[in-house]
Amino acid sequence: MQSGLFRILGKEVRGASGEDMGRVVDVLFDQTGRPRAAIIDFGGFLGVGTRKIAIDWNTLRFDAADRKESIVADLDRDQIKAAPEYKETREIVAIVTQSGSGVSDPGW
């Protein structure tokens, strides 16, 4: 991979304490082309019982120096479990950092 580039789809998302949160399956962009949220598959086993949730883009940290190129979400497992399920046909609600209010309604 070229220096300075980072692939995101399919990458593991870990919590701040290192626990596995899921994998990135999509990225949502606003009208200006800026990323606003990552959609992750959370839970389940071999794709059974998983659900998708939206995580506010500013909640994510990327460490390209990490050999696994994992992504860290500044959230704990309880916040992920409590997050509303993402569905393309519903209004988007993305969860934010622990220091934030809990959910974000970007109003797209």
DSSP file (Angstrom, degrees, kcal/mol; ACC not computed):
  #  RESIDUE AA STRUCTURE BP1 BP2  ACC     N-H-->O    O-->H-N    N-H-->O    O-->H-N    TCO  KAPPA ALPHA  PHI   PSI    X-CA   Y-CA   Z-CA
    1    1 A M              0   0    0      0, 0.0     3,-0.1     0, 0.0     2,-0.1   0.000 360.0 360.0 360.0 143.6    0.0    0.0    0.0
    2    2 A Q    >   -     0   0    0      1,-0.1     3,-1.7     2,-0.1     2,-0.1  -0.367 360.0 -95.2 -69.0 146.9    1.2    3.5   -0.8
    3    3 A S  T 3  S+     0   0    0      1,-0.2    -1,-0.1    -2,-0.1     3,-0.1  -0.375 109.6  21.5 -61.7 137.3    2.4    5.6    2.1
    4    4 A G  T 3  S+     0   0    0      1,-0.3     2,-0.3    -3,-0.1    -1,-0.2   0.331  99.1 108.9  87.7  -7.2   -0.3    7.9    3.5
    5    5 A L    <   -     0   0    0     -3,-1.7     2,-0.4    59,-0.1    -1,-0.3  -0.787  45.2-172.5-103.6 148.9   -3.2    5.9    2.1
    6    6 A F        -     0   0    0     -2,-0.3     2,-0.3    -3,-0.1    58,-0.0  -0.973  16.1-143.8-144.4 122.8   -5.5    3.9    4.3
    7    7 A R        +     0   0    0     -2,-0.4    -2,-0.0     1,-0.1     3,-0.0  -0.691  18.5 178.2 -85.0 139.2   -8.2    1.4    3.3
    8    8 A I    >   +     0   0    0     -2,-0.3     3,-2.1     2,-0.1    16,-0.3   0.785  46.1  94.8-112.4 -37.8  -11.2    1.5    5.6
    9    9 A L  T 3  S+     0   0    0      1,-0.3    16,-0.2    16,-0.1     3,-0.1  -0.364  99.7  12.3 -63.2 131.1  -13.8   -0.9    4.3
   10   10 A G  T 3  S+     0   0    0     14,-3.4    -1,-0.3     1,-0.3     2,-0.1   0.335  94.9 136.5  86.6  -6.9  -13.5   -4.3    6.0
   11   11 A K    <   -     0   0    0     -3,-2.1    13,-2.3    13,-0.1    -1,-0.3  -0.438  59.3-106.5 -76.0 147.7  -11.2   -3.0    8.7
   12   12 A E  E     -A   23   0A   0     56,-0.3    59,-2.3    11,-0.2     2,-0.5  -0.418  25.5-148.5 -68.2 144.0  -11.6   -3.9   12.3
   13   13 A V  E     -Ab  22  71A   0      9,-3.0     8,-3.3    57,-0.2     9,-1.1  -0.980  17.1-170.0-114.2 128.5  -13.0   -1.3   14.7
   14   14 A R  E     -Ab  20  72A   0     57,-3.3    59,-3.1    -2,-0.5     6,-0.2  -0.867  20.5-117.7-117.4 151.1  -11.8   -1.6   18.3
   15   15 A G  E >   - b   0  73A   0      4,-2.9     3,-2.2    -2,-0.3    59,-0.2  -0.291  40.6 -95.0 -76.4 170.3  -13.0    0.2   21.4
   16   16 A A  T 3  S+     0   0    0     59,-1.0    60,-0.1    57,-0.7    58,-0.1   0.783 128.1  50.8 -59.0 -28.5  -10.7    2.5   23.4
   17   17 A S  T 3  S-     0   0    0     58,-0.3    -1,-0.3     2,-0.1    59,-0.1   0.342 125.0-101.5 -93.7   7.4   -9.8   -0.4   25.7
   18   18 A G  S <  S+     0   0    0     -3,-2.2    -2,-0.1     1,-0.3     2,-0.1   0.375  72.1 142.9  97.4  -4.4   -8.9   -2.7   22.8
   19   19 A E        -     0   0    0      1,-0.1    -4,-2.9    -5,-0.1     2,-0.3  -0.411  58.7-103.0 -73.7 148.4  -12.1   -4.8   22.6
   20   20 A D  E     +A   14   0A   0     -6,-0.2    -6,-0.2     1,-0.2    -1,-0.1  -0.535  39.3 174.3 -71.4 127.7  -13.4   -5.9   19.1
   21   21 A M  E     -     0   0A   0     -8,-3.3     2,-0.3     1,-0.4    22,-0.3   0.651  49.4 -91.0-106.7 -23.6  -16.4   -3.8   18.1
   22   22 A G  E     -A   13   0A   0     -9,-1.1    -9,-3.0    20,-0.2    -1,-0.4  -0.969  46.5 -63.5 144.5-161.2  -16.9   -5.0   14.5
   23   23 A R  E     -AC  12  41A   0     18,-1.3    18,-2.5    -2,-0.3     2,-0.4  -0.964  41.9-108.7-130.4 146.1  -15.9   -4.2   10.9
   24   24 A V  E     + C   0  40A   0    -13,-2.3   -14,-3.4    -2,-0.3    16,-0.3  -0.581  37.9 167.1 -72.2 126.7  -16.5   -1.1    8.7
   25   25 A V  E     +     0   0A   0     14,-3.2     2,-0.3    -2,-0.4    15,-0.2   0.526  62.7   3.3-116.4 -12.9  -18.9   -2.0    6.0
   26   26 A D  E     - C   0  39A   0     13,-1.3    13,-2.9   -18,-0.1     2,-0.4  -0.983  56.0-140.3-164.7 162.1  -19.8    1.5    4.6
   27   27 A V  E     - C   0  38A   0     -2,-0.3     2,-0.4    11,-0.2    11,-0.2  -0.998  15.9-146.1-131.0 135.8  -19.0    5.2    5.0
   28   28 A L  E     - C   0  37A   0      9,-3.1     8,-3.5    -2,-0.4     9,-1.5  -0.872  15.7-164.7-104.6 134.6  -21.6    8.0    4.8
   29   29 A F  E     - C   0  35A   0     -2,-0.4     2,-0.1     6,-0.3    -2,-0.0  -0.845  13.6-128.6-116.8 151.3  -20.6   11.3    3.3
   30   30 A D    >   -     0   0    0      4,-2.6     3,-1.7    -2,-0.3    -1,-0.1  -0.244  44.8 -84.6 -86.0-175.2  -22.3   14.7    3.4
   31   31 A Q  T 3  S+     0   0    0      1,-0.3    -1,-0.1     2,-0.1    -2,-0.0   0.712 128.4  54.7 -65.9 -20.7  -23.2   16.9    0.4
   32   32 A T  T 3  S-     0   0    0      2,-0.1    -1,-0.3     3,-0.0    -3,-0.0   0.475 120.1-105.5 -91.3  -2.3  -19.7   18.4    0.3
   33   33 A G  S <  S+     0   0    0     -3,-1.7    -2,-0.1     1,-0.3     3,-0.0   0.494  74.5 138.0  92.7   4.2  -18.0   15.0    0.2
   34   34 A R        -     0   0    0      1,-0.1    -4,-2.6     2,-0.0    -1,-0.3  -0.646  60.3-111.6 -82.5 138.8  -16.8   14.9    3.8
   35   35 A P  E     +C   29   0A   0      0, 0.0    -6,-0.3     0, 0.0     3,-0.1  -0.504  38.7 172.3 -67.8 136.2  -17.1   11.6    5.7
   36   36 A R  E     +     0   0A   0     -8,-3.5    21,-2.7     1,-0.4    22,-0.3   0.668  58.9   5.2-115.7 -30.0  -19.7   12.0    8.4
   37   37 A A  E     -CD  28  56A   0     -9,-1.5    -9,-3.1    19,-0.3     2,-0.4  -0.995  55.3-138.0-155.9 151.9  -20.2    8.4    9.8
   38   38 A A  E     -CD  27  55A   0     17,-2.5    17,-2.8    -2,-0.3     2,-0.6  -0.932  19.4-141.5-109.2 138.6  -18.9    4.9    9.4
   39   39 A I  E     -CD  26  54A   0    -13,-2.9   -14,-3.2    -2,-0.4   -13,-1.3  -0.885  24.0-171.5 -98.7 124.6  -21.3    2.0    9.4
   40   40 A I  E     -CD  24  53A   0     13,-2.6    13,-2.1    -2,-0.6     2,-0.6  -0.913  25.4-129.0-119.2 147.2  -20.0   -1.0   11.3
   41   41 A D  E     -CD  23  52A   0    -18,-2.5   -18,-1.3    -2,-0.4     2,-0.4  -0.826  36.0-168.9 -85.7 123.7  -21.3   -4.6   11.6
   42   42 A F  E     - D   0  51A   0      9,-2.9     9,-1.9    -2,-0.6   -20,-0.2  -0.938  37.0 -10.6-122.3 138.7  -21.5   -5.4   15.3
   43   43 A G  S    S+     0   0    0     -2,-0.4     4,-0.2   -22,-0.3     7,-0.2  -0.127  76.5  91.8  79.0-171.8  -22.0   -8.6   17.1
   44   44 A G        -     0   0    0      5,-0.3     2,-0.4     6,-0.1     5,-0.2  -0.052  69.0 -94.3  76.4-178.4  -23.1  -12.0   15.8
   45   45 A F  B >  S-H   48   0B   0      3,-2.1     3,-1.8     1,-0.1     5,-0.1  -0.972  94.1 -11.5-142.6 122.5  -21.0  -15.0   14.7
   46   46 A L  T 3  S-     0   0    0     -2,-0.4     3,-0.1     1,-0.3    -2,-0.1   0.860 130.9 -51.8  54.3  39.4  -20.1  -15.6   11.0
   47   47 A G  T >  S+     0   0    0      1,-0.2     3,-0.5    -4,-0.2     2,-0.5   0.366 111.7 120.7  84.4  -6.0  -22.6  -12.9    9.9
   48   48 A V  B <  S+H   45   0B   0     -3,-1.8    -3,-2.1     1,-0.2    -1,-0.2  -0.810  79.6   8.3 -95.4 128.5  -25.5  -14.4   11.9
   49   49 A G  T 3  S+     0   0    0     -2,-0.5    -5,-0.3     1,-0.3    -1,-0.2   0.580  92.9 139.7  83.5   9.9  -27.0  -12.0   14.5
   50   50 A T    <   -     0   0    0     -3,-0.5     2,-0.3    -7,-0.2    -1,-0.3  -0.451  31.3-166.6 -81.8 160.2  -25.1   -9.0   13.4
   51   51 A R  E     -D   42   0A   0     -9,-1.9    -9,-2.9    -2,-0.1     2,-0.4  -0.986  18.2-122.2-142.1 153.3  -26.5   -5.5   13.2
   52   52 A K  E     -D   41   0A   0     34,-0.4    34,-3.9    -2,-0.3     2,-0.3  -0.770  27.7-178.7 -98.4 138.8  -25.3   -2.4   11.6
   53   53 A I  E     -D   40   0A   0    -13,-2.1   -13,-2.6    -2,-0.4     2,-0.5  -0.962  24.1-125.5-132.3 153.4  -24.7    0.8   13.5
   54   54 A A  E     -De  39  94A   0     39,-0.5    41,-2.3    30,-0.5     2,-0.5  -0.850  21.1-164.7 -99.1 131.4  -23.6    4.3   12.5
   55   55 A I  E     -De  38  95A   0    -17,-2.8   -17,-2.5    -2,-0.5    41,-0.2  -0.971  29.8-109.6-116.8 127.1  -20.6    5.8   14.3
   56   56 A D  E >   -D   37   0A   0     39,-3.1     3,-2.0    -2,-0.5     4,-0.4  -0.270  25.6-127.8 -53.8 134.5  -19.9    9.5   14.0
   57   57 A W  G >  S+     0   0    0    -21,-2.7     3,-1.6     1,-0.3   -20,-0.1   0.838 107.0  59.8 -57.0 -37.3  -16.7   10.0   12.0
   58   58 A N  G 3  S+     0   0    0    -22,-0.3    -1,-0.3     1,-0.3    -2,-0.1   0.590  95.2  64.9 -70.9  -8.9  -15.2   12.3   14.6
   59   59 A T  G <  S+     0   0    0     -3,-2.0    15,-2.3    36,-0.2     2,-0.3   0.608  89.9  86.3 -83.9 -14.0  -15.4    9.4   17.1
   60   60 A L  E <   -F   73   0A   0     -3,-1.6     2,-0.4    -4,-0.4    13,-0.2  -0.645  57.8-163.5 -95.5 144.6  -12.9    7.3   15.1
   61   61 A R  E     -F   72   0A   0     11,-2.7    11,-2.6    -2,-0.3     2,-0.4  -0.986   8.4-153.1-123.7 137.8   -9.1    7.4   15.3
   62   62 A F  E     -F   71   0A   0     -2,-0.4     2,-0.5     9,-0.2     9,-0.2  -0.924   8.6-171.2-114.4 132.8   -6.9    5.9   12.5
   63   63 A D    >   +     0   0    0      7,-1.0     3,-1.5    -2,-0.4     6,-0.2  -0.822   7.2 177.2-125.0  91.0   -3.4    4.6   13.2
   64   64 A A  T 3  S+     0   0    0     -2,-0.5    -1,-0.1     1,-0.3     5,-0.1   0.709  81.2  64.7 -66.7 -19.5   -1.7    3.8    9.9
   65   65 A A  T 3  S+     0   0    0     -3,-0.1     2,-0.3     3,-0.0    -1,-0.3   0.703  80.1  99.1 -75.3 -18.5    1.4    2.8   11.8
   66   66 A D  S X  S-     0   0    0     -3,-1.5     3,-1.2     4,-0.2    -3,-0.1  -0.530  76.9-137.8 -68.4 128.5   -0.6   -0.1   13.3
   67   67 A R  T 3  S+     0   0    0     -2,-0.3    -1,-0.1     1,-0.3    -3,-0.0   0.852 105.3  45.0 -59.2 -36.0    0.3   -3.2   11.4
   68   68 A K  T 3  S-     0   0    0      2,-0.0   -56,-0.3   -57,-0.0    -1,-0.3   0.597 101.9-136.9 -82.2 -10.6   -3.3   -4.4   11.4
   69   69 A E    <   +     0   0    0     -3,-1.2    -2,-0.1    -6,-0.2    -5,-0.1   0.896  40.1 175.5  54.0  42.5   -4.4   -0.9   10.4
   70   70 A S        -     0   0    0     -7,-0.2    -7,-1.0   -59,-0.1     2,-0.4  -0.343  26.6-129.7 -77.3 162.6   -7.3   -1.1   12.9
   71   71 A I  E     -bF  13  62A   0    -59,-2.3   -57,-3.3    -9,-0.2     2,-0.5  -0.913  14.6-145.2-113.3 137.1   -9.6    1.8   13.7
   72   72 A V  E     -bF  14  61A   0    -11,-2.6   -11,-2.7    -2,-0.4     2,-0.5  -0.905   6.3-159.4-108.3 128.8  -10.3    2.9   17.3
   73   73 A A  E     -bF  15  60A   0    -59,-3.1     2,-2.6    -2,-0.5   -57,-0.7  -0.919  21.0-133.7-103.7 128.1  -13.7    4.2   18.3
   74   74 A D  S    S+     0   0    0    -15,-2.3    24,-1.2    -2,-0.5     2,-0.3  -0.312  76.0  98.4 -77.7  58.1  -13.8    6.3   21.4
   75   75 A L        -     0   0    0     -2,-2.6   -59,-1.0    22,-0.2   -58,-0.3  -0.931  68.2-125.9-138.1 158.3  -16.8    4.3   22.7
   76   76 A D     >  -     0   0    0     -2,-0.3     4,-1.8   -61,-0.1     3,-0.4  -0.652  33.1-103.6-103.7 169.3  -17.3    1.4   25.0
   77   77 A R  H  > S+     0   0    0      1,-0.2     4,-2.7    -2,-0.2     5,-0.2   0.839 119.2  56.7 -61.1 -35.7  -19.1   -1.9   24.3
   78   78 A D  H  > S+     0   0    0      1,-0.2     4,-2.0     2,-0.2    -1,-0.2   0.894 106.4  49.9 -64.3 -39.2  -22.2   -0.8   26.2
   79   79 A Q  H  > S+     0   0    0     -3,-0.4     4,-0.8     2,-0.2    -1,-0.2   0.897 111.6  48.9 -65.0 -39.4  -22.6    2.3   24.1
   80   80 A I  H >< S+     0   0    0     -4,-1.8     3,-0.8     1,-0.2    -2,-0.2   0.930 111.4  49.2 -65.0 -45.3  -22.3    0.2   20.9
   81   81 A K  H 3< S+     0   0    0     -4,-2.7    -1,-0.2     1,-0.2    -2,-0.2   0.866 112.7  48.1 -61.9 -36.2  -24.9   -2.3   22.2
   82   82 A A  H 3< S+     0   0    0     -4,-2.0    -1,-0.2    -5,-0.2    -2,-0.2   0.592  87.6 111.3 -81.7 -10.9  -27.3    0.5   23.1
   83   83 A A  S << S-     0   0    0     -4,-0.8     2,-0.1    -3,-0.8     3,-0.1  -0.322  77.2-105.4 -66.1 144.1  -26.9    2.3   19.7
   84   84 A P        -     0   0    0      0, 0.0   -30,-0.5     0, 0.0     2,-0.2  -0.395  40.9-101.4 -67.1 146.8  -29.9    2.3   17.4
   85   85 A E        -     0   0    0    -32,-0.1     2,-0.5     1,-0.1   -32,-0.3  -0.463  33.8-123.7 -69.9 138.6  -29.6   -0.1   14.4
   86   86 A Y        +     0   0    0    -34,-3.9     2,-0.4    -2,-0.2   -34,-0.4  -0.715  34.4 172.0 -84.4 128.7  -28.7    1.6   11.1
   87   87 A K    >   -     0   0    0     -2,-0.5     3,-1.8     4,-0.2   -34,-0.0  -0.998  35.8-133.8-135.2 136.0  -31.1    1.0    8.3
   88   88 A E  T 3  S+     0   0    0     -2,-0.4     4,-0.1     1,-0.3    -1,-0.1   0.769 105.6  55.4 -60.0 -26.4  -30.9    2.8    4.9
   89   89 A T  T 3  S+     0   0    0      2,-0.1    -1,-0.3    -3,-0.0     2,-0.2   0.509 100.3  72.6 -87.3  -4.3  -34.6    3.5    5.0
   90   90 A R  S <  S-     0   0    0     -3,-1.8     2,-0.1     1,-0.1    -3,-0.1  -0.645  95.9 -85.6-107.3 164.7  -34.6    5.3    8.4
   91   91 A E        -     0   0    0     -2,-0.2     2,-0.4     1,-0.1    -4,-0.2  -0.431  54.9-108.4 -62.6 142.4  -33.3    8.7    9.5
   92   92 A I        +     0   0    0     -2,-0.1     2,-0.4    -6,-0.1    15,-0.4  -0.619  36.6 179.9 -83.1 129.1  -29.6    8.4   10.4
   93   93 A V        -     0   0    0     -2,-0.4   -39,-0.5    12,-0.1     2,-0.4  -0.975   8.9-167.5-127.0 115.2  -28.6    8.5   14.0
   94   94 A A  E     -eG  54 104A   0     10,-2.1    10,-2.7    -2,-0.4   -39,-0.3  -0.860  18.0-127.6-106.4 136.3  -24.8    8.2   14.6
   95   95 A I  E     -eG  55 103A   0    -41,-2.3   -39,-3.1    -2,-0.4     8,-0.2  -0.525  27.4-158.8 -80.4 150.9  -23.3    7.6   18.1
   96   96 A V        -     0   0    0      6,-1.0    -1,-0.0     1,-0.2     8,-0.0  -0.555  29.4 -57.3-121.6-176.6  -20.6    9.9   19.3
   97   97 A T    >   -     0   0    0     -2,-0.2     3,-1.4     1,-0.1     5,-0.4  -0.024  50.5-105.0 -63.0 165.0  -17.8    9.9   21.8
   98   98 A Q  T 3  S+     0   0    0    -24,-1.2    -1,-0.1     1,-0.3   -23,-0.1   0.803 122.9  54.5 -60.1 -30.6  -18.2    9.3   25.5
   99   99 A S  T 3  S+     0   0    0      3,-0.0    -1,-0.3     2,-0.0    -2,-0.1   0.623 101.0  77.2 -80.4 -11.7  -17.7   13.0   26.2
  100  100 A G  S <  S-     0   0    0     -3,-1.4     4,-0.1     2,-0.1    -5,-0.0  -0.074 103.8 -88.9 -84.7-169.4  -20.5   13.9   23.7
  101  101 A S        -     0   0    0      2,-0.2    -3,-0.1     1,-0.1    -1,-0.1   0.548  62.0-105.8 -82.9  -7.4  -24.2   13.7   24.2
  102  102 A G  S    S+     0   0    0     -5,-0.4    -6,-1.0    -8,-0.0     2,-0.3  -0.247  92.2  36.9 113.6 -46.6  -24.5   10.0   23.1
  103  103 A V  E     -G   95   0A   0     -8,-0.2     2,-0.4   -20,-0.1    -8,-0.2  -0.963  63.3-150.0-137.6 157.9  -26.1   10.4   19.7
  104  104 A S  E     -G   94   0A   0    -10,-2.7   -10,-2.1    -2,-0.3     3,-0.1  -0.990   3.7-160.0-128.6 134.0  -25.9   12.8   16.8
  105  105 A D        -     0   0    0     -2,-0.4   -12,-0.1   -12,-0.2    -2,-0.0  -0.865   8.2-171.7-111.2  95.4  -28.6   13.7   14.4
  106  106 A P        -     0   0    0      0, 0.0    -1,-0.1     0, 0.0   -13,-0.1   0.637  28.8-135.0 -67.2 -11.9  -26.6   15.1   11.4
  107  107 A G              0   0    0    -15,-0.4   -14,-0.1     1,-0.1    -2,-0.1   0.834 360.0 360.0  66.3  33.8  -29.9   16.2    9.8
  108  108 A W              0   0    0    -16,-0.2    -1,-0.1   -78,-0.0    -3,-0.0   0.497 360.0 360.0 -74.2 360.0  -28.9   15.0    6.3
